[in-house]
Amino acid sequence: MLPFAYYLLKITICSAVLFLYYWFMLRNKVFHSYNRFYLLAIVAISIILPLCSINIFHTSEAPKASVIKMLTVVTESDDYMDDVIIQAKQTSQFTLMGILPFIYALISMVFLFLLLQMLIGIFRLLQTNDVQKIENIQFVNTHAAKGTPFSFFQTIFWNKQIDLHSPAGTRIFKHELAHIQERHSYDKIFLNIVLILFWANPIYWIIRKELSMIHEFLADKIAVEDGDTTAFAAMILATTYPNHTLGITNNFFYSPIKRRLMMLTKNQHPKINYLSRLLVLPLAVIVFAAFTIKAREYKKEQNINNGLLSATNSVPSNDALTNSNLSNLPSNNATAYAQPNYTNKQITVVIDAGHGGQDPGARNEEGIVEKDLTLQLIKKIKALNKNENIHIILTRETDIYNTPQEKASFANEQKPDLFISVHIDAAINKGGKTKNGLNIYVPDDSFPIIAKSQLFASAIIGAFENNYALAVPKTTLQRKVGIYVLRAVQAPSVLIQAGYITNKKDAAYLTSALGQETFANNVLNAINNFVKSNDFQTGNYNQPAEAVKPLEEIVAMSSYKISTNEKVADSRNDDTILFNGKKIK
């Protein structure tokens, strides 16, 4: 409900801003056709604009212009609401927020029922009265039916008590004929459908009322061509009829007489009219910018125009690593189009979502569960993969449980070139401080392919460090006893802890659309970078452990270091997790 509520709020604000211009600059002016178009445009624009998003990037070092500052406020409010919305969506508790969608839908159903009831009433009038065809117009002469005379699409419903051949009757007929010719019924149906969906926006109700008045102004102008307002008043007051009307029809006796007479007698001032209409242009620009353009910062390293995505900027080889820093690896923008298709070799990457089924993994106070979040992340990686030469296989695509042994066995059956296990970390809050940020684990030193795993982990750090909203350390981690799936899979293997589920900022980011897309694209970019490098192309994954370079030599070639300190390593195994000091199976 929260995403729709926020969308509805933006619709209301947008329509209110545009309608205020109408109220002060256009209302009660004589250019009725323009006003009709403007009111309909308010509805359409206010519904569409909040759905659009155009990013304008600016450097954080450059001084912010006033326009950028304004756009940044809007952007930050959207990002904040995204976090709130995502956290609320992950909460499984039964609250008032969970009931509101049903209440809203129930009220919408009531308005839908009323619309159908009016349509049925019109249909019954057609069935119970004689219908006369006059060219392309249907004429229905009723016995003083409520609301008559009125028009609906190509049909005029007449009242037999009004003499059609009298001067007043002729003007009323011309009035209703004008409604048909101007297609006013389409406006009414459109607005009634909009109100079924967005009935909570008060501006739309006011617009519907104003639009009905404009319909009458247009029809009155055609009906009283000679400007004889005395005849017009006599026409309205010729007889007394019930006040009941149908909201989707064009009733002659619907609108306030005084305002209609005023419109007929009002003089036009061309210069004022054109000026008041032209003032809508700067307003339209402001509204468009406020609701669609988002100001976002980017780093110089992420600028695509700097050539970071060109094939010449590949990952350096082992020889180059001795004279360079792995932190200088290309860091691609975390968007789908920024994934470089480096390799012509078909490779297989097995990606595992930690936990699943009866094993929920970590769970925070907001109800976000690790097994669900890891599944979302790996499915996003597979969905965003644009490289046909990289075949991604997931260990699970639904909420099922597999033991670490089953996961490793499945991965080995695929004969993978790379293996990634995705988890979400958790930590007990001590002293008011909550751990946060990304962590990457590699196998223990006994793993035959530790060197390749470490280099792959370094490529992952290089892809994440420039655009990930959470902290990205320059160290990879190991466990003294090792992690089973990393040791058992016969390919370069890493375990990525995407963030801390017990940290509210981390959890909000990882459950947001932006956070998940950034995570997925960074993983894909790291895979592309690594498989392009000589380290991958010349790799022999079945070499014996003694042939692998000592870990200290790998560390010497890189600024990234491996920590084997159990105090900084993850204290969990694959089957249990600590949360608030308790073990959760």
C-alpha positions as CSV (number, residue, x, y, z in Angstrom):
1,M,0.0,0.0,0.0
2,L,2.9,2.4,0.8
3,P,4.2,2.6,-2.8
4,F,0.7,3.4,-4.1
5,A,0.1,5.9,-1.2
6,Y,3.3,7.7,-2.1
7,Y,2.4,7.7,-5.8
8,L,-1.1,9.0,-4.9
9,L,0.5,11.8,-2.8
10,K,2.7,12.9,-5.8
11,I,-0.4,12.8,-8.0
12,T,-2.3,15.0,-5.6
13,I,0.6,17.5,-5.3
14,C,1.1,17.7,-9.1
15,S,-2.6,18.1,-9.8
16,A,-2.9,20.7,-7.1
17,V,-0.1,22.8,-8.5
18,L,-1.5,22.7,-12.0
19,F,-5.1,23.3,-10.8
20,L,-4.1,26.4,-8.8
21,Y,-2.9,28.0,-12.0
22,Y,-6.3,27.2,-13.6
23,W,-8.1,28.6,-10.6
24,F,-6.3,32.0,-10.6
25,M,-5.5,32.5,-14.2
26,L,-8.0,30.6,-16.4
27,R,-11.2,30.1,-14.4
28,N,-14.2,32.1,-15.6
29,K,-12.3,33.1,-18.8
30,V,-14.2,32.8,-22.1
31,F,-11.7,30.5,-23.9
32,H,-13.7,27.4,-22.8
33,S,-12.2,25.0,-25.3
34,Y,-8.7,25.8,-24.0
35,N,-9.8,25.4,-20.4
36,R,-11.5,22.0,-21.2
37,F,-8.2,20.7,-22.7
38,Y,-6.2,22.1,-19.8
39,L,-8.3,20.4,-17.1
40,L,-8.1,17.1,-18.9
41,A,-4.4,17.6,-19.3
42,I,-4.0,18.1,-15.6
43,V,-5.5,14.7,-14.9
44,A,-3.3,12.9,-17.5
45,I,-0.1,14.7,-16.7
46,S,-0.5,14.3,-12.9
47,I,-0.9,10.5,-13.4
48,I,1.9,10.0,-15.8
49,L,4.7,12.4,-14.5
50,P,5.2,10.7,-11.1
51,L,5.9,7.5,-13.0
52,C,8.7,9.1,-15.1
53,S,12.3,9.4,-14.0
54,I,15.1,11.3,-15.8
55,N,18.5,11.3,-14.0
56,I,20.8,14.3,-14.2
57,F,24.3,13.4,-13.0
58,H,26.6,16.0,-11.4
59,T,30.0,15.8,-9.7
60,S,30.1,16.1,-5.9
61,E,33.1,18.3,-6.2
62,A,31.4,21.0,-8.3
63,P,29.4,23.7,-6.5
64,K,25.7,22.9,-6.6
65,A,23.5,25.3,-8.6
66,S,20.2,26.3,-7.1
67,V,18.3,24.1,-9.6
68,I,20.5,21.1,-8.6
69,K,19.8,21.8,-5.0
70,M,16.1,21.8,-5.5
71,L,16.2,18.6,-7.6
72,T,18.4,16.9,-4.9
73,V,15.8,17.6,-2.3
74,V,13.2,15.8,-4.4
75,T,15.6,12.9,-5.2
76,E,16.5,12.4,-1.6
77,S,12.8,12.4,-0.5
78,D,12.2,9.7,-3.2
79,D,15.1,7.6,-2.0
80,Y,14.0,7.9,1.6
81,M,10.5,6.8,0.7
82,D,11.9,3.9,-1.3
83,D,13.7,2.7,1.8
84,V,10.6,3.1,4.0
85,I,8.4,1.4,1.4
86,I,10.8,-1.5,0.9
87,Q,11.1,-2.1,4.7
88,A,7.3,-1.9,5.1
89,K,6.9,-4.5,2.3
90,Q,9.2,-6.9,4.1
91,T,7.2,-6.7,7.3
92,S,4.9,-9.6,7.8
93,Q,3.0,-8.3,10.8
94,F,-0.7,-7.7,10.6
95,T,-1.1,-3.9,11.0
96,L,-3.4,-1.2,9.9
97,M,-1.2,-0.6,6.9
98,G,-2.1,-4.1,5.8
99,I,-5.9,-3.4,6.0
100,L,-5.8,-0.1,4.2
101,P,-5.4,-1.6,0.7
102,F,-8.7,-3.6,1.2
103,I,-10.5,-0.5,2.5
104,Y,-9.2,1.6,-0.5
105,A,-10.2,-1.2,-2.9
106,L,-13.7,-1.5,-1.3
107,I,-14.4,2.2,-1.8
108,S,-13.2,2.0,-5.4
109,M,-15.6,-0.9,-5.9
110,V,-18.5,1.3,-4.5
111,F,-17.7,4.0,-7.1
112,L,-17.5,1.4,-9.8
113,F,-20.9,0.1,-8.7
114,L,-22.4,3.6,-8.9
115,L,-21.0,4.1,-12.4
116,L,-22.5,0.8,-13.5
117,Q,-25.8,1.7,-11.9
118,M,-25.9,4.9,-13.9
119,L,-25.1,3.1,-17.1
120,I,-27.8,0.5,-16.4
121,G,-30.3,3.4,-15.8
122,I,-29.5,4.9,-19.2
123,F,-29.8,1.5,-20.8
124,R,-33.2,0.9,-19.3
125,L,-34.4,4.3,-20.7
126,L,-33.4,3.1,-24.1
127,Q,-35.3,-0.1,-23.7
128,T,-38.5,1.3,-22.3
129,N,-39.0,4.3,-24.6
130,D,-39.3,4.8,-28.3
131,V,-36.0,5.6,-30.1
132,Q,-36.1,7.8,-33.1
133,K,-33.1,7.9,-35.5
134,I,-32.2,11.4,-36.8
135,E,-29.1,11.1,-39.0
136,N,-26.4,9.7,-36.7
137,I,-28.3,10.9,-33.5
138,Q,-30.7,8.8,-31.5
139,F,-33.7,10.8,-30.0
140,V,-35.5,9.2,-27.1
141,N,-38.7,11.0,-26.0
142,T,-39.4,10.0,-22.4
143,H,-42.2,10.6,-20.0
144,A,-40.6,13.2,-17.6
145,A,-37.7,10.8,-16.7
146,K,-35.4,12.2,-14.0
147,G,-32.8,14.5,-15.2
148,T,-34.2,14.9,-18.7
149,P,-33.5,16.5,-21.0
150,F,-29.9,15.2,-21.2
151,S,-27.5,13.8,-23.8
152,F,-25.2,10.8,-23.5
153,F,-22.8,10.0,-26.4
154,Q,-24.9,10.0,-29.6
155,T,-28.3,9.9,-27.8
156,I,-30.6,12.8,-26.6
157,F,-33.1,11.9,-23.9
158,W,-35.9,14.3,-24.2
159,N,-38.8,15.2,-21.9
160,K,-42.3,15.2,-23.5
161,Q,-43.3,18.1,-21.3
162,I,-41.0,20.4,-23.3
163,D,-42.3,21.4,-26.7
164,L,-39.5,20.6,-29.1
165,H,-40.9,23.1,-31.7
166,S,-41.1,26.1,-29.3
167,P,-38.2,28.7,-29.2
168,A,-37.1,27.4,-25.8
169,G,-37.3,23.8,-26.9
170,T,-35.3,24.5,-30.0
171,R,-32.5,26.1,-28.0
172,I,-32.5,23.2,-25.5
173,F,-32.2,20.8,-28.4
174,K,-29.3,22.8,-29.9
175,H,-27.7,22.8,-26.4
176,E,-27.8,19.0,-26.1
177,L,-26.8,18.6,-29.7
178,A,-23.7,20.7,-28.9
179,H,-22.8,18.3,-26.1
180,I,-22.9,15.4,-28.6
181,Q,-20.9,17.2,-31.3
182,E,-18.2,18.3,-28.7
183,R,-18.0,14.7,-27.4
184,H,-18.4,15.8,-23.8
185,S,-19.6,12.3,-22.7
186,Y,-16.1,11.0,-23.3
187,D,-14.7,13.5,-20.8
188,K,-17.2,12.4,-18.2
189,I,-16.6,8.7,-18.6
190,F,-12.8,9.3,-18.5
191,L,-13.0,11.3,-15.3
192,N,-15.4,8.8,-13.6
193,I,-12.9,6.0,-14.4
194,V,-10.0,8.0,-13.0
195,L,-12.0,8.7,-9.8
196,I,-12.7,5.0,-9.3
197,L,-8.9,4.5,-9.2
198,F,-7.8,7.8,-7.5
199,W,-10.9,8.8,-5.5
200,A,-8.7,9.9,-2.6
201,N,-7.4,12.9,-4.7
202,P,-9.7,15.8,-3.9
203,I,-8.4,17.8,-6.8
204,Y,-9.9,15.4,-9.3
205,W,-13.4,15.9,-7.8
206,I,-13.1,19.6,-8.2
207,I,-11.8,19.2,-11.8
208,R,-14.9,17.0,-12.6
209,K,-17.2,19.8,-11.3
210,E,-15.3,22.5,-13.2
211,L,-15.3,20.4,-16.4
212,S,-19.0,20.0,-16.2
213,M,-19.4,23.7,-16.0
214,I,-17.2,24.2,-19.0
215,H,-19.3,21.7,-21.0
216,E,-22.3,23.9,-20.2
217,F,-20.5,27.1,-21.3
218,L,-19.6,25.6,-24.6
219,A,-23.1,24.2,-25.2
220,D,-24.7,27.5,-24.1
221,K,-22.5,29.5,-26.5
222,I,-23.7,27.4,-29.4
223,A,-27.4,27.3,-28.3
224,V,-27.6,31.1,-27.9
225,E,-25.7,32.2,-31.0
226,D,-27.3,35.7,-31.0
227,G,-26.2,36.3,-27.4
228,D,-29.9,36.9,-26.3
229,T,-29.4,36.2,-22.6
230,T,-33.1,37.1,-21.9
231,A,-34.2,34.3,-24.2
232,F,-31.7,32.0,-22.6
233,A,-33.0,32.8,-19.1
234,A,-36.6,32.2,-20.2
235,M,-35.5,28.9,-21.8
236,I,-34.1,27.7,-18.4
237,L,-37.0,28.9,-16.4
238,A,-39.7,27.8,-18.8
239,T,-40.7,25.0,-16.5
240,T,-39.6,23.3,-13.3
241,Y,-37.9,19.9,-13.3
242,P,-36.4,17.6,-10.7
243,N,-32.9,18.4,-9.6
244,H,-31.7,14.8,-9.8
245,T,-29.1,14.3,-12.4
246,L,-26.8,11.5,-13.6
247,G,-23.1,12.2,-13.1
248,I,-22.1,10.8,-16.5
249,T,-24.7,12.7,-18.6
250,N,-24.9,16.2,-19.8
251,N,-28.0,17.7,-18.1
252,F,-29.4,21.0,-19.3
253,F,-30.7,22.0,-15.8
254,Y,-27.5,20.9,-14.1
255,S,-25.3,24.0,-13.6
256,P,-25.7,27.3,-11.7
257,I,-27.6,29.7,-13.9
258,K,-25.9,32.8,-12.7
259,R,-22.4,31.7,-13.8
260,R,-23.7,30.4,-17.1
261,L,-25.4,33.8,-17.8
262,M,-22.2,35.6,-16.8
263,M,-20.1,33.6,-19.3
264,L,-22.6,34.5,-22.1
265,T,-22.4,38.2,-21.3
266,K,-18.6,38.4,-20.6
267,N,-16.5,40.4,-23.1
268,Q,-13.2,39.0,-24.4
269,H,-9.9,40.7,-23.9
270,P,-7.5,39.1,-26.4
271,K,-4.3,40.3,-25.0
272,I,-5.2,39.3,-21.4
273,N,-6.4,35.9,-22.7
274,Y,-3.2,35.1,-24.6
275,L,-1.0,36.2,-21.7
276,S,-2.9,34.1,-19.1
277,R,-2.6,31.1,-21.4
278,L,1.1,31.6,-22.2
279,L,2.0,31.7,-18.5
280,V,1.3,27.9,-18.3
281,L,4.6,27.3,-20.2
282,P,7.0,28.1,-17.3
283,L,4.7,26.3,-14.9
284,A,4.8,23.2,-17.1
285,V,8.6,23.3,-17.2
286,I,8.8,23.5,-13.4
287,V,6.3,20.7,-12.8
288,F,8.0,18.5,-15.3
289,A,11.4,19.1,-13.7
290,A,10.2,18.6,-10.2
291,F,8.4,15.3,-10.8
292,T,10.6,13.6,-13.4
293,I,14.2,14.9,-13.2
294,K,16.4,13.5,-10.4
295,A,19.8,15.0,-9.5
296,R,22.3,12.3,-8.7
297,E,26.0,12.4,-8.0
298,Y,28.5,10.3,-9.9
299,K,32.2,9.8,-9.6
300,K,34.7,10.6,-12.3
301,E,35.7,6.9,-12.4
302,Q,32.1,6.0,-13.3
303,N,31.7,8.4,-16.3
304,I,31.2,6.2,-19.3
305,N,32.6,8.9,-21.6
306,N,36.0,8.5,-19.9
307,G,36.3,5.2,-21.7
308,L,36.1,2.9,-18.6
309,L,33.9,0.5,-20.5
310,S,36.1,0.2,-23.5
311,A,37.6,-3.2,-24.2
312,T,41.1,-1.7,-23.8
313,N,40.5,-1.2,-20.1
314,S,40.6,-4.9,-19.2
315,V,41.7,-6.3,-15.9
316,P,45.5,-6.5,-15.6
317,S,47.3,-9.8,-15.7
318,N,49.4,-11.4,-13.0
319,D,52.6,-9.6,-14.2
320,A,50.8,-6.3,-14.2
321,L,49.5,-6.9,-10.7
322,T,53.0,-6.8,-9.3
323,N,53.3,-3.1,-10.3
324,S,49.8,-2.0,-9.8
325,N,47.0,-1.8,-7.2
326,L,43.9,-3.9,-7.6
327,S,41.9,-1.0,-6.4
328,N,42.5,0.5,-9.8
329,L,40.5,-2.2,-11.5
330,P,37.8,-0.7,-13.8
331,S,34.7,0.2,-11.8
332,N,31.7,0.2,-14.1
333,N,28.5,2.1,-13.5
334,A,25.9,-0.1,-11.8
335,T,23.4,0.0,-14.6
336,A,22.4,-2.7,-17.0
337,Y,24.0,-1.0,-20.0
338,A,27.3,-0.8,-18.3
339,Q,28.1,-4.4,-18.4
340,P,31.0,-5.0,-20.8
341,N,30.8,-8.2,-22.8
342,Y,34.4,-9.1,-22.5
343,T,34.7,-12.8,-23.3
344,N,34.1,-14.9,-26.4
345,K,34.5,-18.0,-24.3
346,Q,31.4,-19.7,-23.0
347,I,31.7,-20.0,-19.2
348,T,29.4,-21.2,-16.5
349,V,28.9,-19.4,-13.2
350,V,26.9,-21.1,-10.4
351,I,25.4,-18.7,-8.0
352,D,24.0,-19.9,-4.7
353,A,21.4,-18.1,-2.5
354,G,22.2,-18.7,1.1
355,H,19.8,-20.7,3.3
356,G,16.2,-21.4,2.1
357,G,13.1,-23.4,3.0
358,Q,13.2,-24.5,6.6
359,D,16.5,-22.6,7.2
360,P,15.5,-18.9,7.2
361,G,19.0,-17.6,7.9
362,A,19.1,-14.2,9.6
363,R,15.9,-12.2,10.4
364,N,15.9,-8.6,11.6
365,E,13.3,-6.8,13.8
366,E,11.5,-5.5,10.7
367,G,10.8,-9.1,9.6
368,I,13.2,-9.2,6.6
369,V,14.5,-12.7,6.2
370,E,17.9,-13.6,4.8
371,K,16.7,-16.5,2.6
372,D,14.2,-14.3,0.8
373,L,16.6,-11.4,0.3
374,T,19.5,-13.6,-1.1
375,L,17.1,-15.3,-3.5
376,Q,16.0,-11.8,-4.8
377,L,19.6,-10.8,-5.3
378,I,20.7,-13.9,-7.3
379,K,17.6,-13.8,-9.4
380,K,18.3,-10.1,-10.2
381,I,21.9,-11.1,-11.3
382,K,20.5,-13.7,-13.7
383,A,17.8,-11.3,-15.0
384,L,20.3,-8.5,-15.7
385,N,23.0,-10.7,-17.4
386,K,23.4,-9.5,-21.0
387,N,26.4,-11.5,-21.9
388,E,25.4,-14.5,-24.0
389,N,28.7,-16.1,-23.3
390,I,28.2,-16.2,-19.6
391,H,25.8,-19.0,-18.5
392,I,24.4,-18.4,-15.0
393,I,23.0,-21.3,-13.1
394,L,21.2,-20.8,-9.7
395,T,21.3,-23.4,-7.0
396,R,17.7,-22.5,-6.2
397,E,15.0,-20.3,-7.8
398,T,12.3,-20.9,-5.2
399,D,12.2,-21.1,-1.4
400,I,13.6,-24.6,-0.9
401,Y,16.2,-26.1,1.4
402,N,19.4,-27.8,0.3
403,T,22.2,-28.8,2.6
404,P,25.6,-27.4,2.0
405,Q,26.7,-30.8,0.7
406,E,23.8,-30.9,-1.8
407,K,24.6,-27.4,-3.0
408,A,28.2,-28.2,-3.6
409,S,27.3,-31.5,-5.4
410,F,24.9,-29.7,-7.6
411,A,27.4,-27.0,-8.4
412,N,30.1,-29.5,-9.3
413,E,27.7,-31.3,-11.6
414,Q,27.4,-28.1,-13.7
415,K,31.3,-28.1,-14.2
416,P,31.4,-24.4,-13.3
417,D,34.1,-21.9,-14.1
418,L,33.2,-19.7,-11.1
419,F,31.1,-20.2,-8.0
420,I,29.5,-17.5,-5.9
421,S,27.5,-17.9,-2.7
422,V,25.4,-14.9,-1.6
423,H,24.5,-14.3,2.0
424,I,23.4,-11.4,4.2
425,D,25.5,-10.8,7.4
426,A,24.2,-10.3,10.9
427,A,25.8,-9.0,14.1
428,I,24.7,-8.4,17.7
429,N,24.4,-4.8,18.6
430,K,27.1,-3.9,21.1
431,G,27.5,-0.5,22.7
432,G,25.1,1.2,20.4
433,K,27.2,0.3,17.3
434,T,25.8,-1.8,14.5
435,K,28.1,-3.4,11.9
436,N,27.5,-2.5,8.3
437,G,28.8,-3.0,4.8
438,L,30.0,-5.7,2.4
439,N,32.2,-8.6,3.3
440,I,33.8,-11.2,0.9
441,Y,35.1,-14.6,2.0
442,V,37.5,-16.8,0.2
443,P,38.3,-20.5,1.0
444,D,40.9,-21.5,3.5
445,D,44.6,-21.9,2.5
446,S,44.2,-25.7,1.8
447,F,41.9,-25.0,-1.1
448,P,43.6,-26.0,-4.4
449,I,42.4,-22.9,-6.2
450,I,42.9,-20.3,-3.4
451,A,45.0,-18.1,-5.7
452,K,42.2,-17.8,-8.3
453,S,39.6,-17.4,-5.7
454,Q,41.5,-14.5,-4.1
455,L,42.0,-12.8,-7.5
456,F,38.3,-13.2,-8.3
457,A,37.4,-11.8,-4.9
458,S,39.7,-8.8,-5.6
459,A,37.8,-8.2,-8.9
460,I,34.6,-8.2,-7.0
461,I,35.9,-5.6,-4.5
462,G,37.1,-3.5,-7.5
463,A,33.6,-3.6,-9.1
464,F,31.9,-2.6,-5.8
465,E,34.1,0.0,-4.3
466,N,33.1,3.0,-6.4
467,N,29.4,2.8,-6.6
468,Y,28.0,0.6,-3.7
469,A,26.1,2.7,-1.2
470,L,27.4,0.4,1.7
471,A,30.9,0.2,3.0
472,V,33.3,-1.9,0.9
473,P,36.5,-2.9,2.8
474,K,39.8,-3.6,1.0
475,T,40.2,-6.9,2.9
476,T,38.8,-10.4,2.1
477,L,38.1,-12.8,4.9
478,Q,38.8,-16.4,5.7
479,R,37.7,-18.8,8.3
480,K,40.3,-21.0,9.9
481,V,38.0,-24.1,9.5
482,G,36.9,-22.9,6.1
483,I,33.4,-22.7,4.6
484,Y,32.2,-26.0,3.3
485,V,30.6,-24.8,-0.1
486,L,33.8,-22.8,-0.9
487,R,36.1,-25.8,-0.2
488,A,33.9,-28.4,-1.9
489,V,33.2,-26.7,-5.2
490,Q,35.9,-27.3,-7.8
491,A,36.2,-23.8,-9.2
492,P,37.3,-20.3,-8.0
493,S,34.8,-19.7,-5.2
494,V,33.8,-16.7,-3.1
495,L,31.1,-16.0,-0.6
496,I,29.6,-12.4,-0.6
497,Q,28.0,-11.0,2.5
498,A,26.0,-8.2,0.7
499,G,25.5,-6.3,3.9
500,Y,24.2,-6.6,7.5
501,I,20.5,-7.4,7.8
502,T,20.7,-6.1,11.4
503,N,21.7,-2.7,10.2
504,K,18.6,-0.6,9.1
505,K,20.5,1.3,6.4
506,D,22.0,-1.9,4.9
507,A,18.6,-3.7,5.0
508,A,16.8,-0.8,3.4
509,Y,19.4,-0.5,0.6
510,L,19.5,-4.2,-0.1
511,T,15.7,-4.4,-0.3
512,S,15.4,-1.4,-2.6
513,A,15.2,-1.7,-6.3
514,L,18.3,0.5,-6.7
515,G,20.3,-1.5,-4.2
516,Q,19.5,-4.9,-5.7
517,E,20.2,-3.6,-9.3
518,T,23.5,-2.1,-8.2
519,F,24.5,-5.3,-6.4
520,A,23.6,-7.5,-9.4
521,N,25.4,-5.3,-11.9
522,N,28.5,-5.1,-9.8
523,V,28.7,-8.9,-9.6
524,L,28.2,-9.2,-13.3
525,N,30.9,-6.6,-14.0
526,A,33.3,-8.4,-11.7
527,I,32.7,-11.7,-13.6
528,N,33.2,-10.0,-16.9
529,N,36.4,-8.3,-15.6
530,F,37.8,-11.5,-14.2
531,V,37.1,-13.8,-17.1
532,K,38.8,-11.3,-19.5
533,S,42.0,-11.3,-17.4
534,N,44.9,-13.6,-18.1
535,D,44.4,-15.0,-14.6
536,F,41.2,-16.6,-15.8
537,Q,42.1,-17.4,-19.4
538,T,45.2,-19.4,-18.4
539,G,43.8,-20.9,-15.3
540,N,44.0,-24.7,-14.5
541,Y,41.5,-25.4,-11.8
542,N,42.5,-29.0,-11.2
543,Q,46.1,-28.3,-10.3
544,P,47.3,-29.9,-7.0
545,A,47.5,-27.8,-3.9
546,E,51.3,-27.7,-3.8
547,A,51.5,-26.1,-7.2
548,V,49.5,-23.1,-6.1
549,K,51.5,-20.0,-5.3
550,P,51.8,-19.4,-1.6
551,L,49.1,-17.1,-0.2
552,E,51.7,-14.6,1.0
553,E,52.8,-14.2,-2.6
554,I,49.3,-13.4,-3.8
555,V,49.0,-10.9,-1.0
556,A,52.3,-9.3,-2.0
557,M,50.9,-8.7,-5.5
558,S,47.8,-6.9,-4.2
559,S,46.9,-4.2,-1.8
560,Y,44.0,-6.4,-0.6
561,K,44.8,-8.5,2.4
562,I,43.3,-11.6,3.8
563,S,42.2,-11.7,7.4
564,T,42.2,-14.9,9.3
565,N,41.2,-13.3,12.6
566,E,38.1,-15.1,13.9
567,K,37.0,-11.9,15.7
568,V,36.4,-10.1,12.4
569,A,35.3,-13.1,10.5
570,D,31.7,-14.3,10.3
571,S,30.8,-16.3,13.4
572,R,28.1,-18.3,11.6
573,N,28.1,-21.6,9.9
574,D,25.8,-22.7,7.1
575,D,23.1,-24.0,9.5
576,T,22.8,-21.5,12.3
577,I,22.9,-17.8,12.8
578,L,23.2,-15.5,15.9
579,F,20.7,-12.7,16.3
580,N,20.3,-10.8,19.5
581,G,22.4,-13.5,21.2
582,K,20.1,-16.4,20.1
583,K,20.7,-19.2,17.7
584,I,18.1,-19.5,14.9
585,K,17.9,-22.8,13.1
